[in-house]
Amino acid sequence: MGDLEISPVWEMAPGERATPGRRHDTLLRRTLALADVAAALAALLIVARLVAGGSISLRLPAIVLVPFVIVASKTLGLYDRDQHIVKKTTVDEIPSLVYLSVLYAMGAWLTEAALFDGSLDRVEVFSLIVVSFLTFLTARLLGRALTGLVVEPDRCLIVGHGGDAARVATKFADAHGVRARVVGRIPLVVDEAAHRAPREGQPVAGSPSLSRVIAEQHIDRVIIAPDGHDQDDVLHVIRLIKAMGVKVSVLPRLLEVVGSSSTFEDVDGMTLLGVRQYGVSKSSQLLKRSMDIVGASICILLLAPLLAALAVAVKLDCPGPVFFRQRRIGRQGQRFEMMKFRSMVPGAEAIKQQLRHRNEVEGGLFKIADDPRITRVGRFLRSTSLDELPQLFNVLGGSMSLVGPRPLVQDEDALIEGWQRRRLAVKPGMTGLWQIFGSSRIPLPEMVKIDYLYGANWSLWLDLKILIRTVPYVLRRRGL
């Protein structure tokens, strides 16, 4: 390796413990296993007592469900996934937890003669699926939260370009749910000696800087940013780091174009990456539109009293219209009027030019703190994102979707050129990846890249996951 580049963050934070990454992973796996067992038993008790009304009771052989749950979770990858990733979130496990809940309920139903005094009917089996899913989800959330209190974040070393190191460090610091921090960087320089594979537990031959940094700085994870280096060299470095028992992640620039929802296949030992078509197919558009209509209709009906109260508050607080209508650019470049509750004084757009020098966001967007144009009620509406609720009518009318790219005004859209305009292949949304990543502080070039990747990776589960993550985002008032 080349010369070591020392960074001010090499030193450990006050009170930080140099705990090996393997102990981190072992503690988390054991905690999740205990959480799964507790959740499984709790689900059985809840169904037996509350749903069945005490008509069934557990026998001692029901203890066999404990190893069944652990084996099923292990088979679904629910214990091994965390050691490969830096963002350890339970929301991403929801599909696997649904499978686990179905397997658990079916296993209990098929063996009910040995496990219960009494029998499970269809309602109780279905209830066990629902209740076990909720208990698995809750127990894993608590398990990860408790583990996060006693385990230090992974210490990460970037091997590659300085610009990539800065980008990764910023993302790790800003992203919610990431238990990792970048402590330094060294360049990716490979010599011939580095190609010699070491024995297990031995230092990396030919790369003293890398092996020394990993050992002395107690590195848990190495993140490699290839940055145009020869593919064989990168593969050798990955193999050497893995031989030291350290976790490895790679920053692939290819996925910024093709997306992460590509399909891997094995052809007699040769791996191919299948790249899906960009955008949403016609059948998927129909499914997405159906979800929009149902979701928007339910929300409007449930929130009707709140919408009426907010409309009155806006009217009484400041003279002017209740709704603010603004021309935005929608799917395929079509213009539409997006609705919001008015949060600014009348004529706010005319005042905007006078405040340009206070703009805090790069790349063409406009955002300032303590905007003098915002009314008292408007400040509350913005901090809680309640000003966005009238967009439900845009969704119902078909100009917007519940989830999608951020709808831009015409002067912002004019700054987007080339492949980035492919983002317009998908309807703009009330929320999206741009929202849960922190919409108010993301520069325009980064935002359009995020929108492009949304179109490259679209799935119904992605939309549902974004909607789920939008709730805590709003509750934390990150829209400020």
C-alpha positions in Angstrom: 0.0 0.0 0.0 1.0 3.6 -0.3 1.7 6.1 2.4 -0.8 6.3 5.2 -2.9 9.5 5.2 -3.5 10.4 8.8 -6.9 12.0 9.5 -7.8 14.0 12.7 -10.5 11.5 13.4 -8.1 8.6 13.8 -8.2 9.0 17.5 -11.1 7.3 19.3 -13.9 9.4 20.6 -14.0 10.0 24.4 -15.2 6.8 26.1 -15.2 4.8 22.9 -14.3 1.1 23.4 -12.1 -0.8 20.9 -14.5 -3.7 20.7 -13.8 -6.2 17.8 -16.4 -6.2 15.1 -17.0 -9.9 15.6 -18.1 -9.4 19.2 -20.5 -6.7 17.9 -22.1 -9.1 15.5 -22.3 -12.0 18.0 -24.0 -9.8 20.6 -26.5 -8.6 18.1 -27.3 -12.1 16.7 -27.9 -13.4 20.2 -30.1 -10.5 21.1 -32.2 -10.9 18.0 -32.5 -14.7 18.7 -33.7 -14.0 22.2 -36.1 -11.3 20.8 -37.5 -13.9 18.3 -38.1 -16.5 21.0 -39.8 -14.0 23.3 -41.9 -12.7 20.5 -43.0 -16.2 19.4 -44.0 -17.2 22.9 -45.8 -13.9 23.5 -47.8 -14.3 20.3 -49.0 -17.8 21.3 -50.0 -16.5 24.8 -51.9 -13.5 23.3 -53.8 -15.7 20.8 -54.6 -18.4 23.4 -55.8 -15.9 26.0 -57.3 -13.1 24.1 -58.4 -14.5 20.7 -59.3 -18.0 21.8 -60.7 -16.8 25.1 -58.8 -19.3 27.1 -60.3 -22.3 25.2 -56.7 -23.5 24.4 -53.7 -23.8 26.6 -50.0 -24.6 25.9 -48.5 -28.0 26.8 -44.9 -28.5 27.7 -43.9 -29.9 24.3 -44.7 -26.4 22.9 -41.1 -25.6 23.9 -40.1 -27.2 20.5 -41.3 -24.0 18.8 -38.3 -22.2 20.2 -35.7 -24.0 18.1 -38.1 -24.0 15.2 -38.3 -20.2 15.2 -34.5 -19.8 15.5 -33.9 -22.3 12.6 -36.5 -20.6 10.4 -35.1 -17.1 11.2 -31.6 -18.4 10.4 -32.8 -19.9 7.1 -34.4 -16.6 6.1 -31.1 -14.8 6.8 -32.5 -12.7 9.7 -29.4 -13.3 11.8 -26.6 -12.9 9.3 -27.9 -9.9 7.3 -26.7 -7.3 9.8 -23.0 -8.2 9.7 -22.9 -7.4 6.0 -24.5 -3.9 6.1 -24.0 -0.7 8.0 -27.6 0.5 8.1 -29.3 -2.1 10.4 -33.0 -1.3 10.2 -35.9 -3.6 11.1 -38.1 -2.1 8.4 -36.1 -3.7 5.7 -36.8 -7.1 7.3 -40.6 -6.8 7.0 -41.0 -9.2 4.0 -38.9 -11.8 5.8 -40.8 -11.3 9.0 -44.0 -11.9 7.1 -42.6 -15.2 5.8 -41.4 -16.1 9.4 -44.9 -15.4 10.8 -46.6 -17.6 8.2 -44.2 -20.4 8.8 -44.6 -20.1 12.6 -48.4 -20.1 12.4 -48.5 -23.0 10.0 -46.0 -25.0 12.1 -48.1 -24.4 15.2 -51.3 -25.4 13.4 -49.8 -28.6 11.9 -48.5 -29.7 15.4 -51.4 -28.4 17.5 -52.4 -31.9 18.7 -49.0 -32.2 20.5 -48.6 -28.6 21.5 -52.1 -27.5 22.8 -55.0 -28.6 24.8 -57.6 -27.7 22.3 -57.4 -26.8 18.6 -56.8 -23.7 16.5 -59.5 -22.7 14.1 -59.0 -20.6 10.9 -59.5 -17.3 12.8 -57.0 -18.2 15.4 -54.4 -19.3 12.9 -54.8 -16.0 11.0 -54.6 -14.1 14.2 -51.4 -15.9 15.1 -49.9 -14.8 11.8 -50.8 -11.2 12.4 -49.9 -11.1 16.2 -46.6 -13.0 15.7 -45.6 -10.5 12.9 -46.3 -7.6 15.2 -44.4 -9.2 18.1 -41.5 -10.2 16.0 -41.3 -6.6 14.6 -41.6 -5.0 18.0 -39.1 -7.3 19.7 -36.5 -6.8 17.0 -36.9 -3.0 17.2 -36.3 -3.2 20.9 -33.5 -5.6 20.6 -31.6 -3.5 18.1 -32.3 -0.3 20.2 -30.9 -2.0 23.4 -27.9 -3.4 21.5 -27.2 0.1 20.1 -26.9 1.4 23.7 -24.1 -0.9 24.7 -22.2 -1.4 21.4 -20.0 1.3 19.8 -20.5 2.2 16.1 -18.4 0.2 13.6 -15.1 2.0 13.0 -14.8 2.2 9.2 -11.7 2.7 7.1 -12.0 4.0 3.5 -9.6 2.5 1.0 -9.7 4.7 -2.1 -10.2 8.3 -3.3 -10.5 11.2 -0.8 -13.7 12.5 -2.4 -15.4 9.1 -1.9 -14.3 9.1 1.7 -15.8 12.5 2.4 -19.1 11.5 0.7 -19.3 8.2 2.7 -18.5 10.1 6.0 -21.2 12.6 5.3 -23.8 10.0 4.5 -23.0 8.0 7.6 -23.2 11.0 9.8 -26.6 12.2 8.4 -28.4 8.9 7.7 -30.7 7.6 10.4 -30.1 4.1 11.6 -26.4 3.9 10.6 -24.3 2.4 13.3 -20.9 3.3 11.7 -18.5 6.1 11.4 -15.5 6.8 9.2 -12.3 7.2 11.1 -9.8 7.6 8.3 -8.7 6.9 4.7 -5.7 5.4 2.9 -5.3 5.3 -0.9 -5.8 2.1 -2.9 -2.3 1.2 -4.1 -1.6 -2.5 -4.9 1.9 -4.0 -5.4 2.8 -7.5 -6.5 3.6 -8.6 -3.0 0.0 -7.8 -1.9 -1.3 -10.5 -4.3 0.1 -13.2 -2.0 -2.7 -14.5 0.1 -1.9 -14.6 3.9 -2.6 -17.4 6.2 -5.6 -17.1 8.5 -4.8 -14.6 11.3 -1.5 -13.5 9.8 -0.7 -9.9 8.7 -1.2 -9.0 5.0 2.0 -9.5 3.1 3.2 -6.6 1.0 0.7 -4.1 2.5 2.0 -3.2 5.9 0.1 0.2 6.0 -3.3 -1.5 5.6 -2.7 -4.3 8.0 -1.2 -2.0 10.6 -4.1 0.5 10.4 -6.7 -2.3 10.7 -4.9 -3.7 13.7 -3.9 -0.5 15.5 -7.1 1.4 14.9 -9.4 -1.5 15.6 -11.1 -1.3 12.3 -14.4 -3.2 12.1 -15.2 -2.6 8.4 -13.2 -1.5 5.4 -15.1 0.3 2.6 -13.4 0.1 -0.8 -13.9 2.8 -3.4 -12.3 1.3 -6.5 -12.3 4.6 -8.5 -11.1 3.1 -11.8 -8.5 0.8 -10.4 -7.7 -2.5 -12.2 -10.4 -5.1 -11.3 -7.9 -7.8 -10.4 -6.1 -5.5 -8.0 -9.4 -4.6 -6.2 -10.3 -8.3 -5.9 -7.0 -9.1 -4.4 -7.3 -6.3 -1.8 -10.8 -7.6 -0.9 -9.6 -11.2 -0.4 -6.7 -10.0 1.7 -8.9 -7.9 4.0 -11.4 -10.8 4.4 -8.5 -13.1 5.3 -7.9 -10.8 8.3 -11.5 -11.4 9.5 -12.6 -7.8 8.9 -15.9 -6.9 7.3 -15.7 -5.4 3.7 -18.1 -3.2 1.8 -17.6 -1.9 -1.8 -18.8 1.4 -3.1 -19.9 0.4 -6.6 -20.4 3.3 -9.0 -22.2 1.0 -11.5 -25.2 0.8 -9.3 -25.7 4.6 -9.5 -26.8 3.9 -13.1 -28.4 0.5 -13.0 -29.9 0.6 -9.5 -29.7 -2.0 -6.7 -32.7 -4.0 -7.8 -30.7 -5.8 -10.5 -30.8 -9.6 -10.8 -27.7 -11.7 -10.2 -27.4 -15.1 -12.0 -24.8 -17.8 -12.0 -23.8 -19.4 -15.4 -21.5 -22.2 -14.5 -19.4 -20.1 -12.1 -19.7 -16.9 -14.1 -21.8 -14.2 -12.5 -24.0 -12.0 -14.7 -25.9 -8.9 -13.6 -29.3 -8.5 -15.2 -30.3 -4.8 -15.5 -34.0 -4.1 -15.5 -35.8 -1.6 -17.7 -36.0 1.9 -16.3 -39.3 3.2 -15.0 -42.6 1.5 -14.1 -44.2 -1.0 -16.5 -47.9 -0.7 -17.5 -49.0 -3.4 -15.1 -47.0 -1.8 -12.3 -48.4 1.6 -13.1 -51.9 0.1 -12.7 -51.0 -1.4 -9.4 -49.3 1.8 -8.2 -52.3 3.9 -9.4 -54.7 1.6 -7.5 -52.7 2.0 -4.3 -52.8 5.8 -4.8 -56.5 5.9 -5.2 -57.3 3.7 -2.2 -54.6 5.3 0.0 -55.6 8.9 -0.9 -59.3 8.2 -0.5 -58.9 6.6 2.9 -56.6 9.5 4.1 -59.0 12.2 2.9 -62.0 10.5 4.7 -60.1 10.0 8.0 -58.4 13.4 8.0 -61.5 15.4 6.9 -62.0 17.1 10.3 -58.3 17.9 10.5 -58.3 19.4 7.0 -61.3 21.6 7.8 -59.7 22.8 11.1 -56.4 23.6 9.4 -58.2 25.5 6.6 -60.0 27.7 9.2 -56.7 28.3 11.1 -55.0 29.4 7.9 -57.8 31.8 7.0 -58.0 33.4 10.5 -54.2 33.8 10.9 -53.5 35.8 7.7 -55.8 37.3 5.0 -55.6 35.5 1.7 -56.6 32.2 0.1 -56.5 28.9 2.1 -54.6 27.0 -0.5 -51.4 27.8 -2.2 -51.3 26.6 -5.8 -48.0 26.4 -7.6 -47.1 25.2 -11.1 -44.9 22.2 -11.0 -43.4 19.8 -13.5 -44.9 16.3 -13.5 -44.6 13.1 -15.4 -43.2 13.4 -18.9 -42.7 17.1 -18.3 -46.4 17.9 -18.1 -47.3 20.9 -15.9 -49.8 20.7 -13.1 -50.9 22.8 -10.1 -49.7 21.4 -6.8 -51.8 22.2 -3.8 -50.6 23.1 -0.3 -52.1 24.9 2.7 -50.8 28.5 2.4 -48.0 29.0 4.8 -46.7 32.4 3.6 -47.9 35.9 3.4 -49.6 37.0 0.1 -47.0 38.0 -2.6 -44.3 35.8 -1.1 -42.9 34.9 -4.6 -42.2 38.6 -5.3 -40.2 38.9 -2.1 -38.2 35.8 -2.9 -35.7 37.6 -5.1 -34.8 40.0 -2.3 -33.8 37.0 -0.1 -31.7 35.2 -2.6 -28.5 36.1 -0.8 -29.6 34.2 2.3 -30.2 30.9 0.4 -28.7 27.9 2.3 -29.1 25.1 -0.3 -26.8 24.5 -3.2 -27.6 23.5 -6.8 -30.6 25.6 -7.6 -33.0 25.0 -4.7 -34.1 27.8 -2.3 -34.2 27.3 1.4 -33.5 29.8 4.3 -33.9 29.6 8.0 -36.3 31.9 9.7 -38.0 32.9 6.4 -39.7 36.2 7.2 -42.5 35.4 4.6 -43.8 32.5 6.7 -46.9 33.1 8.9 -47.4 31.9 12.5 -49.7 29.1 11.5 -47.6 28.4 8.4 -44.5 27.8 10.6 -46.4 25.1 12.5 -47.8 23.6 9.3 -44.3 23.4 7.8 -42.6 22.0 10.9 -45.2 19.2 11.0 -45.5 18.8 7.2 -49.3 19.3 7.5 -49.1 21.9 4.8 -48.6 19.0 2.3 -51.9 17.3 3.1 -53.9 19.0 0.3 -51.7 17.1 -2.2 -53.9 14.1 -1.4 -56.3 15.7 -3.9 -53.5 15.9 -6.5 -53.0 12.2 -5.9 -56.7 11.5 -6.3 -56.8 13.5 -9.5 -53.9 11.6 -11.0 -51.3 14.4 -11.3 -49.2 13.1 -8.4 -48.6 9.8 -6.6 -48.3 9.0 -2.9 -44.6 8.1 -3.5 -42.4 9.4 -6.3 -39.7 11.9 -7.3 -39.9 15.4 -5.9 -42.1 17.7 -8.0 -39.9 20.7 -9.1 -40.9 24.2 -10.1 -40.1 25.2 -13.7 -36.8 27.1 -13.0 -35.4 24.2 -11.0 -36.5 21.7 -13.7 -34.7 23.8 -16.3 -31.4 23.0 -14.5 -31.8 19.3 -15.1 -30.3 17.9 -18.3 -29.3 14.7 -20.0 -30.0 11.3 -18.4 -31.2 13.0 -15.2 -34.4 13.9 -17.0 -35.3 10.2 -17.0 -36.7 11.0 -13.5 -39.7 12.4 -15.2 -40.7 8.9 -16.4 -42.4 8.5 -13.0 -45.1 10.6 -11.4 -43.9 13.0 -8.7 -44.9 12.0 -5.2 -46.1 13.5 -1.9 -43.1 11.7 -0.4 -40.1 9.8 -1.7 -36.5 8.9 -1.1 -35.7 12.6 -1.2 -38.0 13.2 1.7 -36.7 10.5 4.1 -33.1 11.3 3.3 -33.6 15.0 4.4 -35.2 17.0 1.6 -34.5 20.4 3.0 -30.7 20.1 2.9 -30.0 17.9 -0.2 -28.6 19.9 -3.2 -30.4 19.6 -6.5 -27.8 17.4 -8.3 -27.9 14.9 -5.5 -31.7 15.0 -5.3 -32.2 14.2 -9.0 -29.8 11.3 -8.7 -31.9 10.0 -5.9 -35.0 10.4 -8.0 -33.3 8.6 -10.9 -32.4 5.6 -8.6 -36.1 5.5 -7.4 -37.2 4.9 -11.0 -34.4 2.3 -11.5 -35.4 0.4 -8.4 -39.1 0.8 -8.2 -41.2 -1.9 -6.6 -44.4 -2.0 -4.6 -42.4 -2.9 -1.5 -40.1 0.1 -2.0 -43.2 2.4 -2.0 -44.6 0.8 1.1 -41.2 1.1 2.8 -40.9 4.8 2.0 -44.4 5.4 3.3 -43.5 3.6 6.6 -40.3 5.6 6.9 -42.1 8.9 6.2 -44.1 8.6 9.4 -41.1 8.8 11.9 -39.5 11.4 9.6 -42.6 13.7 10.1 -42.9 12.9 13.8 -39.3 14.0 14.3 -40.2 17.2 12.4 -37.2 16.8 10.1 -39.0 18.9 7.6 -37.8 22.0 9.3 
